[in-house]
Amino acid sequence: MNSSKKFFLLTTVICLLPMLFGIAVCGKVPAEIPMKWYSDGSVGQYMPKEVTIFGLPLFLAVINGVVHFAINTDPKKANIGSSLKMIGKWICPLASLIAVPCALLYGMGYRVPMERVIPIVIGIAFVAAGNYFPKSRRNYTVGIKIPWTLNSDENWKKTHHLAAYMWMISGVLIILMAILPGGFLYVGLPAAILLMAFVPIVYSYLLYRKGI
């Protein structure tokens, strides 16, 4: 078994590990587990505990398989920075390790501040990905994959240098808004996502119009 398959097996097992914790505490959690939180800490959506314990890890394991397959079979996978590959391949395992136990603990009465934990984790992921964007060359799996960046190495390079700043700034803003009290996250999260997505796309198109 080559290293790529071993790493896929490792991350899949990690995705499924929270099942063991779920089985151990199954008798202590209510029939429905909170799975969505508003910025004020109130719960917006519940999920049957069986779905939380078994369904969520299985779902993340499947997504993990899709991510590994997409990255490993990309015809230009050599252009994807090794750090970005690692970030992409660790997203689902870490999400499973954090989300499932925290949700179960919350259901058991432990006041885990999920309305802050989840945005902070997302913000850190955005900062990490943005930091490595400039190290990634044109590929079909990771990055700002739109017609204009995929059409030109120079367009890809310039767009991802700008996107790196946008993603890191947005990630920091999301972290700060998660820490601040009140409803800052409601306004700030859509603004941050718009900054990450809209600005690089418009910039890439303007480069294309210039012949880049």
Secondary structure, DSSP 8 states (H G I E B T S, - for coil): --HHHHHHHHHHHHHHTHHHHHHHHGGGS-SEEEEEE-TTS-EEEEEEHHIIIIIHHHHHHHHHHHHHHHHHT-TTGGGS-HHHHHHHHHHHHHHHHHHHHHHHHHHTT----HHHHHHHHHHHHHHHHHHHGGG--S-SSSS---HHHHH-HHHHHHHHHHHHHHHHHHHHHHHHHHHSSSSHHHHHHHHHHHHHHHHHHHHHHHHHHTT-
